[in-house]
Amino acid sequence: METTIFLTDILYDEPNEKTKAAIEEARTAKEEETFATVDTLMKALMK
């Protein structure tokens, strides 16, 4: 039996609890930091 996965199955699947928590954290973030360049973003991520 062959299993077929459609893109819509991936796009419209219900996110798990960890993903829901991360989305909520991003939506309610008090400290929004912006980066002028990709280099400054990467330097901040490497800390």
BAZAVEX-90312 format. One record per atom (N, C-alpha, C): atom name; residue number from 1; residue in three letters; chain; x, y, z. Coordinates in Angstrom, 3 decimals. Layout:
N
<r atomo="CA" num="NUM" residuo="Ala" cadena="A" X="X" Y="Y" Z="Z"/>
...
END
This chain:
47
<r atomo="N" num="1" residuo="Met" cadena="A" X="0.841" Y="-1.181" Z="0.000"/>
<r atomo="CA" num="1" residuo="Met" cadena="A" X="0.000" Y="0.000" Z="0.000"/>
<r atomo="C" num="1" residuo="Met" cadena="A" X="0.888" Y="1.246" Z="0.000"/>
<r atomo="N" num="2" residuo="Glu" cadena="A" X="0.624" Y="2.166" Z="-0.886"/>
<r atomo="CA" num="2" residuo="Glu" cadena="A" X="1.417" Y="3.377" Z="-1.017"/>
<r atomo="C" num="2" residuo="Glu" cadena="A" X="0.800" Y="4.510" Z="-0.200"/>
<r atomo="N" num="3" residuo="Thr" cadena="A" X="1.641" Y="5.257" Z="0.499"/>
<r atomo="CA" num="3" residuo="Thr" cadena="A" X="1.179" Y="6.400" Z="1.273"/>
<r atomo="C" num="3" residuo="Thr" cadena="A" X="1.490" Y="7.662" Z="0.500"/>
<r atomo="N" num="4" residuo="Thr" cadena="A" X="0.493" Y="8.507" Z="0.320"/>
<r atomo="CA" num="4" residuo="Thr" cadena="A" X="0.672" Y="9.761" Z="-0.383"/>
<r atomo="C" num="4" residuo="Thr" cadena="A" X="0.438" Y="10.911" Z="0.584"/>
<r atomo="N" num="5" residuo="Ile" cadena="A" X="1.376" Y="11.846" Z="0.607"/>
<r atomo="CA" num="5" residuo="Ile" cadena="A" X="1.239" Y="13.029" Z="1.443"/>
<r atomo="C" num="5" residuo="Ile" cadena="A" X="1.045" Y="14.225" Z="0.515"/>
<r atomo="N" num="6" residuo="Phe" cadena="A" X="-0.026" Y="14.944" Z="0.737"/>
<r atomo="CA" num="6" residuo="Phe" cadena="A" X="-0.314" Y="16.124" Z="-0.063"/>
<r atomo="C" num="6" residuo="Phe" cadena="A" X="0.161" Y="17.366" Z="0.672"/>
<r atomo="N" num="7" residuo="Leu" cadena="A" X="0.517" Y="18.393" Z="-0.069"/>
<r atomo="CA" num="7" residuo="Leu" cadena="A" X="0.965" Y="19.641" Z="0.528"/>
<r atomo="C" num="7" residuo="Leu" cadena="A" X="-0.099" Y="20.195" Z="1.472"/>
<r atomo="N" num="8" residuo="Thr" cadena="A" X="-1.352" Y="20.054" Z="1.125"/>
<r atomo="CA" num="8" residuo="Thr" cadena="A" X="-2.417" Y="20.560" Z="1.997"/>
<r atomo="C" num="8" residuo="Thr" cadena="A" X="-2.442" Y="19.828" Z="3.330"/>
<r atomo="N" num="9" residuo="Asp" cadena="A" X="-2.019" Y="18.581" Z="3.362"/>
<r atomo="CA" num="9" residuo="Asp" cadena="A" X="-1.940" Y="17.841" Z="4.620"/>
<r atomo="C" num="9" residuo="Asp" cadena="A" X="-0.908" Y="18.476" Z="5.548"/>
<r atomo="N" num="10" residuo="Ile" cadena="A" X="0.152" Y="18.989" Z="4.985"/>
<r atomo="CA" num="10" residuo="Ile" cadena="A" X="1.206" Y="19.608" Z="5.771"/>
<r atomo="C" num="10" residuo="Ile" cadena="A" X="0.816" Y="21.032" Z="6.174"/>
<r atomo="N" num="11" residuo="Leu" cadena="A" X="0.269" Y="21.790" Z="5.244"/>
<r atomo="CA" num="11" residuo="Leu" cadena="A" X="-0.042" Y="23.190" Z="5.497"/>
<r atomo="C" num="11" residuo="Leu" cadena="A" X="-1.181" Y="23.388" Z="6.487"/>
<r atomo="N" num="12" residuo="Tyr" cadena="A" X="-2.138" Y="22.514" Z="6.508"/>
<r atomo="CA" num="12" residuo="Tyr" cadena="A" X="-3.336" Y="22.728" Z="7.307"/>
<r atomo="C" num="12" residuo="Tyr" cadena="A" X="-3.437" Y="21.797" Z="8.503"/>
<r atomo="N" num="13" residuo="Asp" cadena="A" X="-2.338" Y="21.177" Z="8.868"/>
<r atomo="CA" num="13" residuo="Asp" cadena="A" X="-2.325" Y="20.302" Z="10.025"/>
<r atomo="C" num="13" residuo="Asp" cadena="A" X="-2.301" Y="21.156" Z="11.294"/>
<r atomo="N" num="14" residuo="Glu" cadena="A" X="-2.913" Y="20.689" Z="12.342"/>
<r atomo="CA" num="14" residuo="Glu" cadena="A" X="-2.948" Y="21.401" Z="13.620"/>
<r atomo="C" num="14" residuo="Glu" cadena="A" X="-1.542" Y="21.379" Z="14.243"/>
<r atomo="N" num="15" residuo="Pro" cadena="A" X="-1.008" Y="22.551" Z="14.641"/>
<r atomo="CA" num="15" residuo="Pro" cadena="A" X="0.317" Y="22.569" Z="15.257"/>
<r atomo="C" num="15" residuo="Pro" cadena="A" X="0.302" Y="21.911" Z="16.637"/>
<r atomo="N" num="16" residuo="Asn" cadena="A" X="1.445" Y="21.357" Z="17.041"/>
<r atomo="CA" num="16" residuo="Asn" cadena="A" X="1.521" Y="20.730" Z="18.361"/>
<r atomo="C" num="16" residuo="Asn" cadena="A" X="1.623" Y="21.809" Z="19.443"/>
<r atomo="N" num="17" residuo="Glu" cadena="A" X="1.598" Y="21.391" Z="20.697"/>
<r atomo="CA" num="17" residuo="Glu" cadena="A" X="1.586" Y="22.338" Z="21.818"/>
<r atomo="C" num="17" residuo="Glu" cadena="A" X="2.852" Y="23.191" Z="21.873"/>
<r atomo="N" num="18" residuo="Lys" cadena="A" X="3.993" Y="22.607" Z="21.572"/>
<r atomo="CA" num="18" residuo="Lys" cadena="A" X="5.257" Y="23.355" Z="21.595"/>
<r atomo="C" num="18" residuo="Lys" cadena="A" X="5.237" Y="24.456" Z="20.535"/>
<r atomo="N" num="19" residuo="Thr" cadena="A" X="4.721" Y="24.134" Z="19.362"/>
<r atomo="CA" num="19" residuo="Thr" cadena="A" X="4.633" Y="25.124" Z="18.289"/>
<r atomo="C" num="19" residuo="Thr" cadena="A" X="3.645" Y="26.223" Z="18.651"/>
<r atomo="N" num="20" residuo="Lys" cadena="A" X="2.506" Y="25.840" Z="19.224"/>
<r atomo="CA" num="20" residuo="Lys" cadena="A" X="1.510" Y="26.837" Z="19.657"/>
<r atomo="C" num="20" residuo="Lys" cadena="A" X="2.108" Y="27.789" Z="20.687"/>
<r atomo="N" num="21" residuo="Ala" cadena="A" X="2.881" Y="27.253" Z="21.630"/>
<r atomo="CA" num="21" residuo="Ala" cadena="A" X="3.505" Y="28.092" Z="22.656"/>
<r atomo="C" num="21" residuo="Ala" cadena="A" X="4.514" Y="29.050" Z="22.040"/>
<r atomo="N" num="22" residuo="Ala" cadena="A" X="5.299" Y="28.581" Z="21.072"/>
<r atomo="CA" num="22" residuo="Ala" cadena="A" X="6.289" Y="29.436" Z="20.412"/>
<r atomo="C" num="22" residuo="Ala" cadena="A" X="5.612" Y="30.555" Z="19.618"/>
<r atomo="N" num="23" residuo="Ile" cadena="A" X="4.517" Y="30.232" Z="18.964"/>
<r atomo="CA" num="23" residuo="Ile" cadena="A" X="3.768" Y="31.242" Z="18.204"/>
<r atomo="C" num="23" residuo="Ile" cadena="A" X="3.211" Y="32.296" Z="19.147"/>
<r atomo="N" num="24" residuo="Glu" cadena="A" X="2.643" Y="31.864" Z="20.257"/>
<r atomo="CA" num="24" residuo="Glu" cadena="A" X="2.078" Y="32.796" Z="21.235"/>
<r atomo="C" num="24" residuo="Glu" cadena="A" X="3.170" Y="33.680" Z="21.841"/>
<r atomo="N" num="25" residuo="Glu" cadena="A" X="4.312" Y="33.097" Z="22.119"/>
<r atomo="CA" num="25" residuo="Glu" cadena="A" X="5.438" Y="33.871" Z="22.664"/>
<r atomo="C" num="25" residuo="Glu" cadena="A" X="5.884" Y="34.938" Z="21.669"/>
<r atomo="N" num="26" residuo="Ala" cadena="A" X="5.951" Y="34.580" Z="20.408"/>
<r atomo="CA" num="26" residuo="Ala" cadena="A" X="6.356" Y="35.546" Z="19.375"/>
<r atomo="C" num="26" residuo="Ala" cadena="A" X="5.330" Y="36.658" Z="19.221"/>
<r atomo="N" num="27" residuo="Arg" cadena="A" X="4.069" Y="36.321" Z="19.320"/>
<r atomo="CA" num="27" residuo="Arg" cadena="A" X="3.002" Y="37.328" Z="19.175"/>
<r atomo="C" num="27" residuo="Arg" cadena="A" X="2.991" Y="38.318" Z="20.330"/>
<r atomo="N" num="28" residuo="Thr" cadena="A" X="3.334" Y="37.861" Z="21.529"/>
<r atomo="CA" num="28" residuo="Thr" cadena="A" X="3.226" Y="38.709" Z="22.714"/>
<r atomo="C" num="28" residuo="Thr" cadena="A" X="4.562" Y="39.251" Z="23.183"/>
<r atomo="N" num="29" residuo="Ala" cadena="A" X="5.591" Y="39.133" Z="22.376"/>
<r atomo="CA" num="29" residuo="Ala" cadena="A" X="6.938" Y="39.568" Z="22.768"/>
<r atomo="C" num="29" residuo="Ala" cadena="A" X="6.936" Y="41.054" Z="23.112"/>
<r atomo="N" num="30" residuo="Lys" cadena="A" X="7.487" Y="41.366" Z="24.263"/>
<r atomo="CA" num="30" residuo="Lys" cadena="A" X="7.583" Y="42.760" Z="24.698"/>
<r atomo="C" num="30" residuo="Lys" cadena="A" X="8.838" Y="43.423" Z="24.140"/>
<r atomo="N" num="31" residuo="Glu" cadena="A" X="9.899" Y="42.655" Z="24.046"/>
<r atomo="CA" num="31" residuo="Glu" cadena="A" X="11.158" Y="43.192" Z="23.538"/>
<r atomo="C" num="31" residuo="Glu" cadena="A" X="11.315" Y="42.810" Z="22.074"/>
<r atomo="N" num="32" residuo="Glu" cadena="A" X="10.925" Y="43.710" Z="21.215"/>
<r atomo="CA" num="32" residuo="Glu" cadena="A" X="11.064" Y="43.457" Z="19.789"/>
<r atomo="C" num="32" residuo="Glu" cadena="A" X="12.389" Y="44.047" Z="19.319"/>
<r atomo="N" num="33" residuo="Glu" cadena="A" X="13.260" Y="43.197" Z="18.867"/>
<r atomo="CA" num="33" residuo="Glu" cadena="A" X="14.567" Y="43.640" Z="18.398"/>
<r atomo="C" num="33" residuo="Glu" cadena="A" X="14.592" Y="43.536" Z="16.881"/>
<r atomo="N" num="34" residuo="Thr" cadena="A" X="15.055" Y="44.581" Z="16.226"/>
<r atomo="CA" num="34" residuo="Thr" cadena="A" X="15.191" Y="44.544" Z="14.777"/>
<r atomo="C" num="34" residuo="Thr" cadena="A" X="16.672" Y="44.603" Z="14.425"/>
<r atomo="N" num="35" residuo="Phe" cadena="A" X="16.997" Y="44.106" Z="13.268"/>
<r atomo="CA" num="35" residuo="Phe" cadena="A" X="18.377" Y="44.028" Z="12.825"/>
<r atomo="C" num="35" residuo="Phe" cadena="A" X="18.502" Y="44.708" Z="11.468"/>
<r atomo="N" num="36" residuo="Ala" cadena="A" X="19.523" Y="45.544" Z="11.358"/>
<r atomo="CA" num="36" residuo="Ala" cadena="A" X="19.733" Y="46.306" Z="10.125"/>
<r atomo="C" num="36" residuo="Ala" cadena="A" X="20.230" Y="45.422" Z="8.993"/>
<r atomo="N" num="37" residuo="Thr" cadena="A" X="21.010" Y="44.401" Z="9.355"/>
<r atomo="CA" num="37" residuo="Thr" cadena="A" X="21.569" Y="43.527" Z="8.332"/>
<r atomo="C" num="37" residuo="Thr" cadena="A" X="21.517" Y="42.083" Z="8.802"/>
<r atomo="N" num="38" residuo="Val" cadena="A" X="21.707" Y="41.196" Z="7.879"/>
<r atomo="CA" num="38" residuo="Val" cadena="A" X="21.769" Y="39.771" Z="8.218"/>
<r atomo="C" num="38" residuo="Val" cadena="A" X="22.985" Y="39.513" Z="9.103"/>
<r atomo="N" num="39" residuo="Asp" cadena="A" X="24.066" Y="40.222" Z="8.858"/>
<r atomo="CA" num="39" residuo="Asp" cadena="A" X="25.271" Y="40.044" Z="9.672"/>
<r atomo="C" num="39" residuo="Asp" cadena="A" X="25.005" Y="40.360" Z="11.136"/>
<r atomo="N" num="40" residuo="Thr" cadena="A" X="24.308" Y="41.453" Z="11.423"/>
<r atomo="CA" num="40" residuo="Thr" cadena="A" X="24.022" Y="41.783" Z="12.817"/>
<r atomo="C" num="40" residuo="Thr" cadena="A" X="23.068" Y="40.766" Z="13.444"/>
<r atomo="N" num="41" residuo="Leu" cadena="A" X="22.157" Y="40.255" Z="12.663"/>
<r atomo="CA" num="41" residuo="Leu" cadena="A" X="21.274" Y="39.188" Z="13.154"/>
<r atomo="C" num="41" residuo="Leu" cadena="A" X="22.077" Y="37.959" Z="13.510"/>
<r atomo="N" num="42" residuo="Met" cadena="A" X="22.961" Y="37.536" Z="12.620"/>
<r atomo="CA" num="42" residuo="Met" cadena="A" X="23.765" Y="36.342" Z="12.862"/>
<r atomo="C" num="42" residuo="Met" cadena="A" X="24.678" Y="36.508" Z="14.067"/>
<r atomo="N" num="43" residuo="Lys" cadena="A" X="25.241" Y="37.690" Z="14.238"/>
<r atomo="CA" num="43" residuo="Lys" cadena="A" X="26.094" Y="37.939" Z="15.408"/>
<r atomo="C" num="43" residuo="Lys" cadena="A" X="25.277" Y="37.827" Z="16.694"/>
<r atomo="N" num="44" residuo="Ala" cadena="A" X="24.052" Y="38.344" Z="16.686"/>
<r atomo="CA" num="44" residuo="Ala" cadena="A" X="23.198" Y="38.255" Z="17.865"/>
<r atomo="C" num="44" residuo="Ala" cadena="A" X="22.805" Y="36.808" Z="18.159"/>
<r atomo="N" num="45" residuo="Leu" cadena="A" X="22.564" Y="36.033" Z="17.121"/>
<r atomo="CA" num="45" residuo="Leu" cadena="A" X="22.189" Y="34.634" Z="17.310"/>
<r atomo="C" num="45" residuo="Leu" cadena="A" X="23.351" Y="33.788" Z="17.811"/>
<r atomo="N" num="46" residuo="Met" cadena="A" X="24.565" Y="34.195" Z="17.499"/>
<r atomo="CA" num="46" residuo="Met" cadena="A" X="25.745" Y="33.425" Z="17.895"/>
<r atomo="C" num="46" residuo="Met" cadena="A" X="26.137" Y="33.669" Z="19.355"/>
<r atomo="N" num="47" residuo="Lys" cadena="A" X="25.537" Y="34.655" Z="19.996"/>
<r atomo="CA" num="47" residuo="Lys" cadena="A" X="25.869" Y="34.964" Z="21.409"/>
<r atomo="C" num="47" residuo="Lys" cadena="A" X="25.433" Y="33.849" Z="22.315"/>
END
